[in-house]
Amino acid sequence: CPPCGAVEPPPRPSKATPCPESRAAAPCPDPPPCPTPAPAAPPQCPPAAQASAAPAFGFGAAVDIRLTQHFYLYDDPEMTLLHVGKKCERWGMQDPDIAFLEAARKHPMRTKNVDEAAFFVISIPATSLYDCAPRAKKGDDSAYNDYMVKALRKLVSSKAWTKTQGRRHVWMLFDWKYMSWTDHRWKRIPDDEKRGPLADHKKLLRHVTFITYENWHTHPATCEAYSAAFNNYCKPRRDFDWLPFEYWGCSVVVPYAVAPSKGPALDFDSWMRRQKVLYYRNDMKRIYYWNATEVRRKPMELKNLPDVSIGPATETKEFQQGLYKSKFCLVTRGDTPSSHKMFDAIMQLCVPVIISDLFDRIAKPFPTLLAWDTFTLSIPEADFMKDPKHAVAFLWTLSRGEMRRLHGALKEARRVLDWRAPGSLAAEATLVSALDTCIPEQPWQVRIGPPD
């Protein structure tokens, strides 16, 4: 009979049901009229309302990821601002907000019934809007501010917002200029007296979940509950004296969006033929915050090792080709624990070798969904800074079997961490992670695991 996935598969034949005269597959042999069905029932097609088919994660990089609760996506034109995007070539090219919202619009678990939704997705693409808002001159943000003021007024006057006061709402704001430590300077989310009690944007967003690039766990409720007991946790006197990082309710860490690329060959044999063992590029003239300058320059001591490509920054195309030709890529921390280098490497199936002690706790996307230790390698910063050659020597000693496991797991993880990968699950994982980690007042109905 036609395989699972046909639009309207005919009933499976049995002893009591003769084969139809016309079907998509070859006609049944005669005699016998039909084969005897196997004792076990064959797999059934997934329900039409199911989320996108989950991949088989044979290397343990991730669980099968499917959202099974309904969400509401705001669709007012003054919030979606699609008319701005139609006039801008940069729309959605620098950050993942547009890719996420487009996937959410098409998602089978989206509902237009506010009362049916477990959570709510704010559709204001603020980051891409800032890139594309018209400007009479450089630095003129008046058009951006006008769009944002109108969009936020629509939001707070809606039934969904009135019902929840921002709870169970998620909003992608993927830019460091929205964070607490730069908010006072950039003012990307405008205050507005006409919002009444929510005129102050920090009050407006106190209960909202941000989809962003790091989670420092210094949200207002967290700080109120724990900071005093844990030696002023949210306002340390040294190291991170710019904390608290957040002024919103909860954070979901998601991948950076990287520059478009043709993409690598996926098979292991092609990967094993890559010419370089280790790759690293960085702007060696730039000064970084949080003592990261030394960390980013230390890899230059590796440039004389065999089969490496280590050097200063290059153009995007050349940079991507270097990743594509290498098995392992160094990912050093930058001004904060996360780095664009991580997702550039993953896109080209270059196994990340992480030099960032706080990445695991602060900057790891989808920590409840991905087993990061199956497709990345980590070196403590102190070990790398003490003797970088000694720290990376193990990369040359890995067996073919170990590299096959890393490659297979990375190939699986890439589908979750690359917004532009074929069949990307990044948006699906974002929705599942938001519900899994930031909507505690809802019963857990997130499907995590293999299909039934």
C-alpha positions as CSV (number, residue, x, y, z in Angstrom):
1,C,0.0,0.0,0.0
2,P,1.2,3.6,-0.5
3,P,3.7,4.7,2.1
4,C,2.9,6.7,5.2
5,G,2.6,10.4,4.1
6,A,0.3,9.9,1.2
7,V,-2.5,12.5,1.2
8,E,-5.3,10.0,1.5
9,P,-3.8,6.5,1.8
10,P,-6.2,3.7,0.9
11,P,-7.1,1.1,3.6
12,R,-4.5,-1.5,4.1
13,P,-5.4,-4.8,2.4
14,S,-6.4,-7.8,4.4
15,K,-7.7,-11.3,3.8
16,A,-11.3,-10.0,3.8
17,T,-10.6,-6.9,1.6
18,P,-9.5,-7.5,-2.0
19,C,-7.0,-5.1,-3.5
20,P,-8.4,-2.2,-5.4
21,E,-7.9,-2.2,-9.1
22,S,-6.1,1.1,-9.2
23,R,-3.5,2.3,-6.7
24,A,-0.3,4.4,-6.6
25,A,1.9,1.3,-6.1
26,A,2.3,-1.7,-8.4
27,P,-0.9,-3.9,-8.5
28,C,-1.0,-6.8,-6.2
29,P,0.1,-10.1,-7.7
30,D,-2.6,-12.6,-8.7
31,P,-2.6,-15.1,-7.3
32,P,-2.6,-14.7,-4.3
33,P,-4.9,-11.7,-4.4
34,C,-3.2,-9.9,-1.4
35,P,-0.3,-10.6,0.9
36,T,-1.1,-11.7,4.4
37,P,-0.6,-8.7,6.8
38,A,2.1,-8.9,9.4
39,P,1.0,-9.6,12.9
40,A,2.3,-6.2,14.2
41,A,0.4,-3.1,13.0
42,P,2.5,-1.0,10.7
43,P,3.4,2.6,11.7
44,Q,0.6,5.1,11.2
45,C,0.9,8.5,9.7
46,P,1.2,11.3,12.3
47,P,-2.0,13.4,12.9
48,A,-2.4,16.4,10.6
49,A,-2.2,18.8,13.5
50,Q,1.2,17.5,14.7
51,A,4.2,19.8,14.6
52,S,6.9,19.3,12.0
53,A,8.2,15.8,11.9
54,A,11.0,15.2,14.5
55,P,14.3,13.8,13.3
56,A,15.9,10.6,14.5
57,F,18.7,11.6,16.8
58,G,20.7,8.5,16.7
59,F,23.9,10.1,18.1
60,G,22.2,11.5,21.2
61,A,22.7,15.1,20.4
62,A,19.1,16.1,21.1
63,V,15.7,14.7,22.0
64,D,13.0,14.7,19.5
65,I,11.4,18.1,19.8
66,R,7.7,18.7,19.2
67,L,5.4,21.4,20.7
68,T,1.9,20.0,21.7
69,Q,0.4,23.1,23.4
70,H,-1.3,25.9,21.5
71,F,0.2,29.4,21.4
72,Y,-1.3,32.7,20.3
73,L,0.7,34.9,17.9
74,Y,-0.3,38.6,17.7
75,D,-1.2,39.4,14.1
76,D,-2.1,43.1,14.2
77,P,-0.3,44.8,11.2
78,E,0.9,47.6,13.5
79,M,2.7,44.9,15.5
80,T,4.0,42.6,12.7
81,L,5.2,45.6,10.6
82,L,5.5,43.4,7.5
83,H,5.1,46.5,5.3
84,V,8.4,47.8,6.6
85,G,10.1,44.5,5.8
86,K,8.9,44.5,2.2
87,K,10.9,47.7,1.5
88,C,14.1,46.5,3.2
89,E,16.7,44.0,1.9
90,R,18.2,43.7,5.4
91,W,14.9,42.5,6.9
92,G,15.8,39.4,9.1
93,M,19.3,39.1,7.7
94,Q,21.2,40.1,10.8
95,D,19.2,38.5,13.6
96,P,16.8,35.5,14.0
97,D,13.6,37.4,14.8
98,I,12.1,37.2,11.3
99,A,12.9,33.5,10.8
100,F,11.3,32.7,14.2
101,L,8.2,34.7,13.5
102,E,7.7,33.3,10.0
103,A,8.0,29.8,11.4
104,A,5.5,30.6,14.2
105,R,2.9,31.9,11.7
106,K,2.9,28.6,9.9
107,H,3.1,26.4,13.0
108,P,0.3,23.8,13.4
109,M,-0.1,24.6,17.1
110,R,-0.8,28.3,16.6
111,T,-4.3,29.3,17.6
112,K,-6.3,32.4,17.1
113,N,-8.4,31.7,20.2
114,V,-6.8,33.6,23.1
115,D,-8.6,31.4,25.6
116,E,-7.1,28.3,24.1
117,A,-3.5,29.4,24.2
118,A,-1.0,28.2,26.8
119,F,1.3,31.1,26.0
120,F,1.6,34.2,23.7
121,V,4.2,35.2,21.2
122,I,4.7,39.0,20.7
123,S,5.2,39.6,17.0
124,I,7.0,43.0,17.1
125,P,10.3,42.4,15.2
126,A,12.1,45.1,17.1
127,T,15.6,44.2,16.1
128,S,15.0,44.0,12.4
129,L,12.8,47.0,12.6
130,Y,15.7,49.0,14.0
131,D,17.8,48.0,11.0
132,C,15.1,48.9,8.5
133,A,13.3,51.9,9.9
134,P,13.7,54.9,7.6
135,R,16.1,57.6,8.8
136,A,16.4,61.2,7.5
137,K,20.0,61.2,8.8
138,K,22.3,59.0,10.7
139,G,21.2,58.6,14.3
140,D,17.6,59.6,13.7
141,D,15.5,57.0,15.4
142,S,12.3,58.9,15.4
143,A,10.6,56.6,12.8
144,Y,11.7,53.5,14.8
145,N,10.3,55.0,18.0
146,D,7.0,55.9,16.4
147,Y,6.6,52.3,15.2
148,M,7.5,50.9,18.6
149,V,5.1,53.2,20.5
150,K,2.2,52.3,18.3
151,A,3.0,48.6,18.4
152,L,3.3,48.5,22.2
153,R,0.0,50.4,22.6
154,K,-1.7,47.8,20.5
155,L,-0.1,45.1,22.7
156,V,-1.2,46.5,26.1
157,S,-4.8,47.1,24.8
158,S,-5.3,43.6,23.5
159,K,-7.4,40.9,25.1
160,A,-4.5,38.6,25.6
161,W,-2.4,41.2,27.4
162,T,-5.3,42.4,29.6
163,K,-5.9,38.8,30.6
164,T,-2.3,38.0,31.6
165,Q,-0.6,41.4,32.2
166,G,2.4,40.1,30.3
167,R,2.7,36.7,32.0
168,R,3.1,33.8,29.6
169,H,4.3,36.2,26.9
170,V,7.5,35.6,25.0
171,W,9.3,38.2,22.8
172,M,12.4,37.8,20.7
173,L,14.8,40.7,21.4
174,F,18.1,39.5,20.2
175,D,20.5,42.4,20.6
176,W,22.8,43.5,23.4
177,K,21.4,47.0,23.2
178,Y,18.1,45.8,24.8
179,M,20.0,44.5,27.8
180,S,20.0,46.2,31.2
181,W,23.6,47.4,31.1
182,T,23.0,49.4,27.8
183,D,19.3,50.1,28.1
184,H,19.8,53.5,29.6
185,R,22.0,54.6,26.7
186,W,20.1,53.1,23.7
187,K,16.5,53.2,24.9
188,R,15.4,50.8,22.3
189,I,12.1,50.1,24.1
190,P,10.4,53.6,24.5
191,D,8.6,54.7,27.6
192,D,5.1,56.1,26.9
193,E,2.8,58.0,29.3
194,K,-0.3,56.8,27.3
195,R,0.4,53.3,28.5
196,G,-0.7,54.5,32.0
197,P,0.7,52.3,34.8
198,L,2.9,50.6,32.2
199,A,4.5,53.8,30.9
200,D,7.9,52.7,32.2
201,H,9.2,50.0,29.8
202,K,10.7,48.0,32.7
203,K,7.3,47.8,34.4
204,L,5.8,46.8,31.1
205,L,8.2,43.9,30.6
206,R,8.6,42.7,34.2
207,H,6.8,39.4,33.6
208,V,7.7,38.9,29.9
209,T,10.0,36.2,28.7
210,F,12.8,37.4,26.4
211,I,14.2,35.2,23.7
212,T,17.8,36.3,23.6
213,Y,21.5,35.3,23.5
214,E,22.4,34.8,27.2
215,N,20.8,34.2,30.5
216,W,22.6,35.6,33.5
217,H,19.8,34.6,35.9
218,T,19.5,38.1,37.3
219,H,15.8,38.7,36.6
220,P,14.0,41.0,39.1
221,A,12.1,38.2,40.8
222,T,15.3,36.1,41.1
223,C,17.3,39.0,42.6
224,E,14.6,39.8,45.1
225,A,14.5,36.2,46.2
226,Y,18.2,35.3,46.3
227,S,20.6,38.2,45.9
228,A,20.9,39.2,49.6
229,A,21.2,35.6,50.8
230,F,24.0,34.9,48.3
231,N,26.4,37.7,49.0
232,N,24.8,40.3,46.8
233,Y,24.6,37.9,43.8
234,C,22.9,40.3,41.5
235,K,25.3,43.3,42.1
236,P,28.8,41.9,42.6
237,R,31.6,44.4,43.4
238,R,34.0,43.0,40.9
239,D,34.1,41.0,37.6
240,F,30.5,41.6,36.5
241,D,29.9,45.0,38.1
242,W,27.4,45.8,35.4
243,L,24.9,43.2,36.6
244,P,21.9,42.7,36.8
245,F,21.7,41.8,33.1
246,E,17.9,41.4,32.9
247,Y,14.9,43.6,33.7
248,W,12.3,41.2,32.3
249,G,10.7,38.0,33.7
250,C,12.6,35.1,32.2
251,S,15.1,34.3,29.5
252,V,15.3,31.7,26.7
253,V,18.7,31.4,25.1
254,V,18.6,30.7,21.3
255,P,21.3,30.5,18.6
256,Y,22.8,33.5,16.8
257,A,21.8,33.9,13.1
258,V,24.8,33.5,10.9
259,A,25.6,34.7,7.4
260,P,23.9,32.7,4.7
261,S,26.1,30.0,3.1
262,K,25.8,27.1,0.7
263,G,26.3,24.7,3.6
264,P,28.7,21.8,3.9
265,A,28.6,18.2,2.6
266,L,27.0,16.2,5.4
267,D,28.5,12.7,5.0
268,F,31.3,11.6,7.4
269,D,33.7,10.5,4.6
270,S,33.7,14.0,3.1
271,W,34.2,15.5,6.6
272,M,37.2,13.3,7.2
273,R,38.8,14.6,4.0
274,R,38.9,18.1,5.4
275,Q,42.4,19.5,5.1
276,K,42.8,21.3,8.4
277,V,42.6,19.9,11.9
278,L,42.0,23.3,13.7
279,Y,40.8,26.7,12.5
280,Y,40.7,30.1,14.2
281,R,40.3,33.7,12.9
282,N,39.9,36.9,15.0
283,D,40.5,40.6,14.8
284,M,43.8,40.9,16.6
285,K,43.6,44.7,16.9
286,R,40.3,44.8,18.7
287,I,40.2,45.3,22.5
288,Y,37.5,43.3,24.3
289,Y,35.8,43.7,27.7
290,W,36.0,41.4,30.7
291,N,39.7,40.5,30.1
292,A,38.8,38.7,26.9
293,T,41.5,40.3,24.8
294,E,44.2,37.9,26.0
295,V,41.9,34.9,25.5
296,R,41.2,35.9,21.9
297,R,44.8,36.5,21.1
298,K,46.3,33.4,22.7
299,P,45.4,31.0,19.8
300,M,48.0,32.8,17.7
301,E,50.6,30.7,19.6
302,L,49.2,27.6,17.7
303,K,49.8,28.9,14.2
304,N,52.9,26.7,13.7
305,L,51.2,23.4,14.6
306,P,50.7,21.0,11.7
307,D,47.4,21.2,9.7
308,V,46.1,24.4,11.3
309,S,44.8,27.6,9.9
310,I,45.2,30.3,12.6
311,G,45.3,34.0,11.8
312,P,43.7,37.5,11.7
313,A,40.1,38.2,10.6
314,T,39.2,37.6,7.0
315,E,36.2,38.5,4.7
316,T,33.0,36.5,5.4
317,K,33.3,34.3,2.3
318,E,36.9,33.3,3.0
319,F,36.1,32.8,6.7
320,Q,33.3,30.4,5.9
321,Q,35.5,28.5,3.4
322,G,38.1,28.1,6.2
323,L,35.4,26.7,8.5
324,Y,34.2,24.3,5.8
325,K,37.8,22.9,5.3
326,S,38.4,22.3,9.0
327,K,37.4,19.5,11.4
328,F,37.7,21.6,14.6
329,C,37.2,25.3,15.3
330,L,38.3,27.2,18.4
331,V,35.4,29.2,20.0
332,T,36.8,31.8,22.4
333,R,34.6,34.0,24.6
334,G,34.2,37.6,23.7
335,D,32.9,40.6,25.7
336,T,30.5,38.1,27.3
337,P,30.5,34.2,27.4
338,S,28.7,33.8,24.1
339,S,30.3,34.2,20.7
340,H,29.2,34.3,17.1
341,K,32.1,31.9,16.3
342,M,30.1,29.1,17.9
343,F,27.3,29.2,15.4
344,D,29.5,30.0,12.4
345,A,31.3,26.7,13.2
346,I,28.2,24.7,13.7
347,M,26.7,25.9,10.4
348,Q,29.8,24.5,8.6
349,L,29.9,21.3,10.7
350,C,33.2,22.3,12.3
351,V,33.3,20.8,15.8
352,P,33.4,23.7,18.3
353,V,36.3,23.6,20.8
354,I,35.0,26.0,23.5
355,I,37.3,28.3,25.5
356,S,34.7,30.0,27.7
357,D,34.2,28.9,31.2
358,L,30.7,30.5,31.6
359,F,29.3,29.3,28.3
360,D,27.7,26.3,29.9
361,R,25.8,28.2,32.5
362,I,25.1,31.5,30.7
363,A,25.1,31.2,26.9
364,K,24.1,27.6,26.0
365,P,20.9,27.5,23.8
366,F,18.2,25.0,24.6
367,P,20.0,23.4,27.6
368,T,17.0,21.1,28.4
369,L,16.8,19.9,24.8
370,L,20.4,19.4,23.6
371,A,23.3,17.3,25.0
372,W,26.1,19.7,24.2
373,D,28.8,17.4,25.3
374,T,28.1,15.0,22.4
375,F,29.0,17.5,19.7
376,T,31.3,20.1,21.3
377,L,34.6,19.9,23.2
378,S,35.6,22.2,26.0
379,I,39.0,23.4,27.4
380,P,39.1,25.3,30.8
381,E,40.4,28.8,30.2
382,A,43.1,28.5,32.8
383,D,44.5,25.4,31.0
384,F,44.4,27.0,27.6
385,M,46.1,30.3,28.8
386,K,48.8,28.3,30.6
387,D,49.8,26.1,27.7
388,P,47.6,26.3,24.6
389,K,49.6,23.7,22.6
390,H,49.3,21.2,25.4
391,A,45.6,22.0,25.8
392,V,44.7,21.2,22.2
393,A,47.1,18.3,21.6
394,F,44.3,15.7,22.1
395,L,42.6,16.8,18.9
396,W,45.3,15.1,16.9
397,T,44.9,11.8,18.8
398,L,41.1,11.2,18.4
399,S,40.2,7.9,16.8
400,R,38.1,7.6,13.7
401,G,35.3,6.3,15.9
402,E,35.4,9.3,18.2
403,M,35.3,11.6,15.3
404,R,32.4,9.8,13.7
405,R,30.5,10.2,17.0
406,L,31.3,14.0,17.1
407,H,30.4,14.5,13.5
408,G,27.1,12.6,13.7
409,A,26.0,14.4,16.8
410,L,27.0,17.8,15.4
411,K,25.0,17.0,12.2
412,E,21.9,16.3,14.4
413,A,22.5,19.4,16.5
414,R,23.0,21.7,13.5
415,R,19.3,21.2,12.5
416,V,18.3,22.6,15.9
417,L,21.0,25.4,16.1
418,D,21.1,26.7,12.6
419,W,18.2,29.0,11.6
420,R,18.9,28.4,7.9
421,A,19.6,24.7,7.9
422,P,17.3,22.6,5.7
423,G,14.3,21.6,7.8
424,S,15.6,23.7,10.7
425,L,14.1,23.0,14.1
426,A,15.4,26.2,15.7
427,A,12.0,27.9,15.9
428,E,10.4,24.7,17.2
429,A,13.0,24.3,19.9
430,T,12.6,28.0,20.8
431,L,8.8,27.5,21.4
432,V,9.4,24.2,23.3
433,S,12.2,25.7,25.4
434,A,10.1,28.8,26.3
435,L,7.3,26.6,27.6
436,D,9.7,24.1,29.2
437,T,11.7,26.7,31.2
438,C,9.7,29.9,31.5
439,I,6.0,29.1,31.9
440,P,6.0,27.3,35.2
441,E,2.3,28.0,36.1
442,Q,1.2,25.9,33.2
443,P,0.9,22.1,33.3
444,W,3.8,20.4,31.5
445,Q,2.5,19.2,28.2
446,V,5.6,19.6,26.2
447,R,6.5,16.5,24.3
448,I,10.2,15.6,24.8
449,G,11.2,12.3,23.5
450,P,10.5,9.9,20.7
451,P,7.0,9.8,19.0
452,D,4.5,7.4,20.4
